Amino acid sequence: MARLDGRVVFVRHALPGERVGVVITEGDEDSRFLRGDAVEVVGASPHRIEPPCPYAGPGRCGGCDFQHTDLAYQRQLKTDVVREQFRRLAGLEVDVEVEALPGDAGGLRWRSRVEFAVDEYGRVGLRQHRSHAIIPLRDCLIADKRIVDSGVLDTVWTGCTGVDAVAADQPADAVLVALPNRRAPSVVQRVVTPGWTGEFRVGARGFWQVHPGAAPAFLTHVLESLSSQPGERVLDLYAGAGLFAAALADAVGPSGSVLAVEGHRLAVVDGMRNTASWPQVEWRHGRVDRVVRPLVSQEIRADLVVLDPPRTGAGRDVIRDIAALRPRRIAYVACDPAALARDTAYLGSARYRLETLRAFDAFPMTHHVECIAVFAPSST
């Protein structure tokens, strides 16, 4: 972030403390803020490196944000963002460090699902930052090697608007789905944790964590944090394909129950199939706010709640209704620390305190960070 004539300029491909020459890419004299790209480095940060990817840099591929700095500093920058958002939006000082996940090669070759665009000549690539322009690629260094080896980047995809590439546990080779017409097959994702193992069938275009170490790490932490007991009632919101629902169903046993809520119809189909062995799991298709609100009206109580909302977060109304169910623990998986910090403030108003917070580098080379916050009722 820089300032020009009193206005904030968000500068891509720069690092804190650097002196750079900037080209303004968005905004005019009437804009409240401007966007720019660092096209010349006058005084470099000691953390600056040569980007490993030839497509990274000003005016090039928009897929990565941080290829111009070392991995340790990327995680420090993300740590600073998480702390600042909690300080600003939740009024809390949090002692958190962004943790590495196993399964990548120094921040590369981790992305198991890639949505490629196709240009007018049938060439596959990724879009420029904040643009519809497509940069044709011969490689993508953050993509799973199986995706690159599939030939997706060497094929001319005439008549297609995009190609989704998925590297799962089964099949062994990458699955390619041409858009818009081809029907997406299912793939199998295997999750192994110290105390639980399961397999999930998920649509190739459905939601699954893209870093191979993410799902096992997140599930392990959620299970340990909730310490669910036989007979307890669990609410799994934004339940996806049933990752948490399946493992929690095992934990609460036949005498317990898991209510899984998901708004995407195909994800519900996957989730019901993945949890078919646990009759204590009930699925409801619909918006989370519309499903949870009647539970409050009926004075139904949940012992535990886990939620994994989209980037916008759960929001005030959903948080209010979750708190009204008076669970003894809430595990909140978040892909936007600002939304999580905002919702942490809402939970504080509803007499829930932040018990633990962890942050994971589930998207190396990008600005994205995944957090898991655990909440418990306040004593006052």
C-alpha positions as CSV (number, residue, x, y, z in Angstrom):
1,M,0.0,0.0,0.0
2,A,1.3,3.5,-0.9
3,R,0.0,7.0,-1.1
4,L,-0.2,9.4,-4.0
5,D,-1.4,12.9,-3.5
6,G,-3.2,11.8,-0.4
7,R,-4.9,8.8,-2.0
8,V,-4.2,5.1,-1.2
9,V,-2.6,3.1,-4.0
10,F,-2.8,-0.7,-3.8
11,V,0.5,-1.8,-5.5
12,R,0.8,-5.3,-6.8
13,H,4.2,-7.0,-7.0
14,A,5.7,-4.7,-4.3
15,L,6.8,-5.5,-0.8
16,P,6.7,-3.4,2.4
17,G,9.5,-0.9,2.7
18,E,10.4,-1.0,-1.0
19,R,10.8,2.0,-3.3
20,V,9.3,1.1,-6.7
21,G,8.1,2.7,-9.9
22,V,4.4,2.1,-10.3
23,V,2.1,2.1,-13.3
24,I,-1.5,3.0,-12.3
25,T,-3.7,0.2,-13.7
26,E,-7.1,1.3,-12.3
27,G,-8.7,4.5,-11.2
28,D,-8.7,8.1,-12.3
29,E,-8.7,11.6,-10.7
30,D,-12.2,11.0,-9.2
31,S,-11.4,7.6,-7.6
32,R,-11.1,7.3,-3.8
33,F,-8.2,4.9,-4.3
34,L,-6.0,3.6,-7.1
35,R,-4.5,0.3,-8.1
36,G,-1.1,0.0,-9.6
37,D,1.7,-2.5,-10.6
38,A,5.3,-2.2,-9.6
39,V,7.2,-2.2,-12.9
40,E,10.5,-1.0,-11.5
41,V,12.2,-1.8,-8.2
42,V,14.4,1.1,-7.1
43,G,15.1,-0.2,-3.6
44,A,14.4,-3.9,-3.1
45,S,13.3,-5.6,0.1
46,P,15.8,-8.2,1.4
47,H,12.9,-10.7,1.1
48,R,12.6,-10.2,-2.7
49,I,13.5,-13.1,-5.0
50,E,13.3,-13.8,-8.7
51,P,9.9,-15.4,-9.3
52,P,10.3,-19.1,-10.1
53,C,7.4,-18.8,-12.6
54,P,8.0,-17.0,-15.9
55,Y,4.4,-16.0,-16.1
56,A,4.5,-14.1,-12.7
57,G,5.0,-10.4,-12.8
58,P,3.4,-7.1,-13.9
59,G,0.8,-7.5,-16.6
60,R,1.1,-11.3,-16.6
61,C,-0.8,-14.2,-15.0
62,G,-3.1,-13.2,-12.1
63,G,-3.0,-16.6,-10.4
64,C,-0.2,-15.9,-7.8
65,D,0.5,-12.8,-5.7
66,F,3.7,-13.5,-3.9
67,Q,6.1,-15.3,-6.3
68,H,8.5,-12.4,-5.9
69,T,9.2,-13.1,-2.2
70,D,10.5,-16.0,-0.2
71,L,8.0,-18.5,1.3
72,A,8.8,-17.6,5.0
73,Y,8.1,-13.9,4.3
74,Q,4.9,-14.8,2.5
75,R,3.7,-16.5,5.7
76,Q,4.8,-13.5,7.8
77,L,2.8,-11.1,5.6
78,K,-0.2,-13.4,6.0
79,T,0.3,-13.6,9.7
80,D,0.4,-9.8,9.9
81,V,-2.9,-9.6,8.0
82,V,-4.7,-12.1,10.3
83,R,-3.5,-10.2,13.4
84,E,-4.4,-6.8,12.0
85,Q,-7.9,-7.9,11.0
86,F,-8.6,-9.3,14.4
87,R,-7.3,-6.2,16.0
88,R,-9.3,-3.9,13.8
89,L,-12.6,-5.8,13.5
90,A,-12.8,-7.9,16.7
91,G,-10.8,-5.8,19.1
92,L,-8.6,-8.7,19.9
93,E,-4.8,-9.2,20.0
94,V,-4.2,-12.7,18.7
95,D,-1.0,-14.7,19.0
96,V,-1.2,-16.6,15.8
97,E,1.4,-17.7,13.2
98,V,0.6,-18.9,9.7
99,E,1.6,-22.6,9.6
100,A,2.8,-24.6,6.6
101,L,0.9,-27.6,5.5
102,P,2.5,-30.8,4.3
103,G,2.1,-31.8,0.6
104,D,3.7,-29.0,-1.5
105,A,7.2,-28.6,-2.9
106,G,8.5,-25.4,-1.3
107,G,5.1,-23.7,-2.0
108,L,4.8,-25.2,-5.5
109,R,3.0,-28.2,-7.1
110,W,0.2,-28.2,-4.5
111,R,-2.9,-27.1,-6.4
112,S,-5.0,-30.2,-7.1
113,R,-7.9,-28.3,-8.8
114,V,-7.3,-25.7,-11.5
115,E,-9.9,-23.8,-13.6
116,F,-8.2,-23.0,-16.8
117,A,-9.6,-20.5,-19.3
118,V,-9.5,-21.0,-23.1
119,D,-8.8,-18.2,-25.5
120,E,-10.3,-17.6,-29.0
121,Y,-7.6,-19.8,-30.5
122,G,-8.3,-22.8,-28.2
123,R,-5.2,-22.2,-26.1
124,V,-5.4,-22.9,-22.3
125,G,-4.2,-20.4,-19.8
126,L,-5.1,-18.2,-16.8
127,R,-6.4,-14.7,-16.7
128,Q,-4.5,-11.5,-16.0
129,H,-5.1,-9.9,-12.6
130,R,-8.5,-8.2,-12.6
131,S,-8.9,-8.8,-16.3
132,H,-10.7,-11.1,-18.8
133,A,-7.5,-11.3,-20.9
134,I,-6.1,-14.8,-21.0
135,I,-2.4,-15.6,-20.7
136,P,-1.6,-18.9,-22.5
137,L,0.6,-21.2,-20.4
138,R,3.0,-24.1,-21.0
139,D,3.3,-24.8,-17.3
140,C,1.7,-23.8,-14.0
141,L,4.2,-24.2,-11.1
142,I,1.6,-24.3,-8.4
143,A,-0.5,-27.0,-10.1
144,D,-0.2,-30.6,-9.2
145,K,2.3,-32.2,-11.6
146,R,-0.3,-34.7,-12.8
147,I,-2.4,-31.8,-14.1
148,V,0.5,-30.5,-16.2
149,D,1.4,-34.0,-17.4
150,S,-2.1,-34.6,-18.5
151,G,-1.5,-32.6,-21.7
152,V,-4.2,-30.0,-20.8
153,L,-1.8,-27.2,-21.7
154,D,-0.7,-28.7,-25.0
155,T,-4.1,-29.4,-26.4
156,V,-6.1,-27.1,-28.6
157,W,-9.6,-26.9,-27.0
158,T,-11.6,-25.6,-29.9
159,G,-15.1,-24.5,-29.0
160,C,-14.5,-24.6,-25.3
161,T,-14.6,-21.7,-22.8
162,G,-12.6,-23.4,-20.1
163,V,-11.1,-26.7,-18.9
164,D,-11.2,-27.8,-15.2
165,A,-8.4,-30.1,-14.2
166,V,-8.5,-32.2,-11.1
167,A,-5.8,-34.4,-9.5
168,A,-7.4,-36.6,-6.9
169,D,-6.6,-39.8,-5.1
170,Q,-8.6,-41.8,-7.5
171,P,-8.2,-42.0,-10.5
172,A,-4.4,-41.8,-10.4
173,D,-4.3,-39.5,-13.5
174,A,-5.7,-36.0,-13.7
175,V,-9.3,-35.7,-14.8
176,L,-10.1,-33.0,-17.4
177,V,-13.5,-31.5,-17.8
178,A,-14.1,-29.3,-20.9
179,L,-16.6,-26.5,-20.5
180,P,-19.4,-25.7,-21.0
181,N,-20.9,-28.9,-22.2
182,R,-19.1,-32.0,-20.8
183,R,-20.6,-33.6,-17.8
184,A,-18.2,-33.7,-14.8
185,P,-17.4,-37.2,-13.5
186,S,-16.7,-37.9,-9.8
187,V,-13.3,-38.4,-8.2
188,V,-12.3,-40.0,-4.9
189,Q,-10.5,-38.1,-2.1
190,R,-9.0,-40.1,0.7
191,V,-8.5,-38.4,4.1
192,V,-6.2,-39.9,6.7
193,T,-5.8,-38.4,10.2
194,P,-4.3,-39.8,13.3
195,G,-7.7,-41.0,14.6
196,W,-9.9,-41.3,11.6
197,T,-9.7,-42.3,7.9
198,G,-12.4,-41.9,5.2
199,E,-13.0,-41.7,1.5
200,F,-15.2,-39.1,-0.2
201,R,-16.6,-39.2,-3.7
202,V,-16.8,-35.6,-5.0
203,G,-17.8,-34.1,-8.3
204,A,-14.8,-33.0,-10.4
205,R,-16.3,-29.5,-10.4
206,G,-17.5,-29.7,-6.8
207,F,-15.9,-28.2,-3.7
208,W,-12.9,-29.8,-2.1
209,Q,-9.8,-28.3,-0.5
210,V,-7.2,-27.8,-3.2
211,H,-4.1,-28.2,-1.1
212,P,-3.4,-32.0,-0.4
213,G,-2.6,-31.3,3.2
214,A,-5.6,-29.1,4.0
215,A,-8.5,-31.5,4.5
216,P,-6.5,-33.9,6.9
217,A,-5.1,-31.0,8.9
218,F,-8.4,-29.1,9.2
219,L,-10.3,-32.3,10.1
220,T,-7.7,-33.3,12.7
221,H,-7.8,-29.9,14.4
222,V,-11.6,-29.7,14.4
223,L,-12.1,-33.1,15.9
224,E,-9.5,-32.4,18.6
225,S,-11.0,-29.1,19.4
226,L,-14.6,-30.2,19.6
227,S,-13.9,-33.4,21.6
228,S,-17.3,-34.7,20.6
229,Q,-18.9,-37.3,22.8
230,P,-21.3,-40.2,22.1
231,G,-24.9,-39.0,22.1
232,E,-24.1,-35.4,21.3
233,R,-26.0,-33.4,18.7
234,V,-23.9,-31.7,16.0
235,L,-24.8,-29.0,13.4
236,D,-22.5,-29.0,10.3
237,L,-23.2,-25.8,8.3
238,Y,-22.0,-25.2,4.8
239,A,-21.3,-29.0,4.9
240,G,-19.9,-29.5,1.4
241,A,-19.4,-33.1,0.5
242,G,-19.6,-34.3,4.2
243,L,-15.9,-34.2,5.4
244,F,-16.8,-33.0,8.9
245,A,-20.2,-34.7,9.0
246,A,-18.8,-38.2,8.4
247,A,-16.1,-38.0,11.0
248,L,-18.3,-36.3,13.6
249,A,-21.0,-39.0,13.0
250,D,-18.4,-41.6,14.0
251,A,-17.5,-39.6,17.1
252,V,-21.1,-39.1,18.4
253,G,-22.1,-42.7,17.5
254,P,-25.6,-44.1,16.9
255,S,-27.0,-42.4,19.9
256,G,-25.9,-39.0,18.6
257,S,-27.0,-37.0,15.5
258,V,-25.5,-34.8,12.8
259,L,-27.5,-32.3,10.9
260,A,-25.6,-31.3,7.7
261,V,-26.8,-28.1,5.9
262,E,-25.6,-27.3,2.4
263,G,-26.9,-24.9,-0.3
264,H,-25.4,-26.5,-3.4
265,R,-27.7,-29.3,-4.6
266,L,-24.9,-31.5,-6.2
267,A,-22.8,-31.2,-3.0
268,V,-25.8,-32.5,-1.0
269,V,-26.0,-35.5,-3.4
270,D,-22.3,-36.2,-2.8
271,G,-22.7,-35.6,0.9
272,M,-25.6,-38.0,1.3
273,R,-23.7,-40.7,-0.6
274,N,-20.5,-40.1,1.4
275,T,-22.4,-40.4,4.8
276,A,-24.8,-43.2,3.8
277,S,-23.1,-45.6,6.3
278,W,-24.2,-43.3,9.2
279,P,-27.9,-43.2,9.7
280,Q,-27.5,-40.6,12.4
281,V,-26.6,-38.0,9.7
282,E,-29.5,-36.0,8.2
283,W,-29.0,-33.7,5.2
284,R,-30.9,-30.6,4.4
285,H,-30.6,-28.7,1.2
286,G,-31.0,-25.0,1.5
287,R,-29.6,-21.6,2.6
288,V,-28.0,-21.9,6.0
289,D,-29.9,-18.9,7.5
290,R,-33.3,-20.4,6.3
291,V,-32.5,-23.8,7.8
292,V,-31.1,-22.6,11.2
293,R,-33.7,-20.0,12.0
294,P,-36.5,-22.5,12.5
295,L,-34.3,-24.6,14.8
296,V,-34.1,-21.5,17.1
297,S,-37.9,-21.0,16.9
298,Q,-38.4,-24.7,17.9
299,E,-35.9,-24.2,20.8
300,I,-33.7,-27.0,19.5
301,R,-30.3,-27.2,21.1
302,A,-27.0,-28.2,19.5
303,D,-24.0,-29.4,21.5
304,L,-21.5,-28.7,18.8
305,V,-21.4,-26.5,15.6
306,V,-18.9,-26.6,12.8
307,L,-19.2,-24.1,10.0
308,D,-17.2,-23.6,6.8
309,P,-18.8,-20.7,5.0
310,P,-17.9,-19.0,1.7
311,R,-15.5,-16.1,1.6
312,T,-18.2,-13.7,2.7
313,G,-18.5,-15.5,6.1
314,A,-21.5,-16.5,8.1
315,G,-22.8,-13.0,8.9
316,R,-24.6,-11.4,11.7
317,D,-28.0,-13.3,11.4
318,V,-26.5,-16.8,11.1
319,I,-24.1,-16.1,14.0
320,R,-27.0,-14.9,16.2
321,D,-28.9,-18.0,15.5
322,I,-26.0,-20.3,16.1
323,A,-25.4,-18.7,19.5
324,A,-29.1,-19.1,20.3
325,L,-28.6,-22.9,20.0
326,R,-26.1,-22.6,22.9
327,P,-23.5,-25.1,21.7
328,R,-20.6,-25.9,24.1
329,R,-18.1,-25.4,21.2
330,I,-18.2,-23.8,17.8
331,A,-15.5,-24.6,15.2
332,Y,-15.4,-22.0,12.4
333,V,-13.3,-22.7,9.3
334,A,-12.7,-19.5,7.3
335,C,-11.0,-18.6,4.1
336,D,-11.2,-14.8,4.7
337,P,-9.7,-13.5,8.0
338,A,-11.6,-10.3,7.7
339,A,-15.0,-12.0,7.6
340,L,-13.9,-14.3,10.4
341,A,-12.8,-11.4,12.6
342,R,-16.1,-9.6,12.0
343,D,-18.0,-12.7,12.9
344,T,-15.8,-13.2,16.0
345,A,-17.1,-9.8,17.2
346,Y,-20.7,-10.9,16.6
347,L,-20.0,-14.0,18.6
348,G,-18.5,-11.9,21.4
349,S,-21.7,-9.9,21.5
350,A,-23.6,-13.2,21.8
351,R,-21.4,-14.2,24.8
352,Y,-19.0,-16.5,23.1
353,R,-15.2,-16.1,23.5
354,L,-12.4,-17.0,21.1
355,E,-10.7,-20.0,22.6
356,T,-8.1,-20.9,20.0
357,L,-7.1,-19.6,16.6
358,R,-4.9,-21.2,14.0
359,A,-3.9,-20.1,10.5
360,F,-2.7,-22.3,7.7
361,D,-0.9,-21.6,4.5
362,A,-3.3,-23.6,2.3
363,F,-2.6,-21.4,-0.8
364,P,1.2,-20.7,-1.1
365,M,2.3,-18.0,-3.5
366,T,-1.1,-16.3,-3.1
367,H,-2.4,-13.8,-0.5
368,H,-5.1,-16.3,0.7
369,V,-4.9,-17.9,4.1
370,E,-7.2,-20.4,5.9
371,C,-8.1,-20.0,9.6
372,I,-9.8,-22.2,12.1
373,A,-11.3,-20.5,15.2
374,V,-12.8,-22.3,18.1
375,F,-15.3,-20.6,20.4
376,A,-16.7,-21.5,23.8
377,P,-19.4,-19.8,25.9
378,S,-18.2,-16.9,28.0
379,S,-18.3,-17.3,31.7
380,T,-19.7,-13.8,32.1
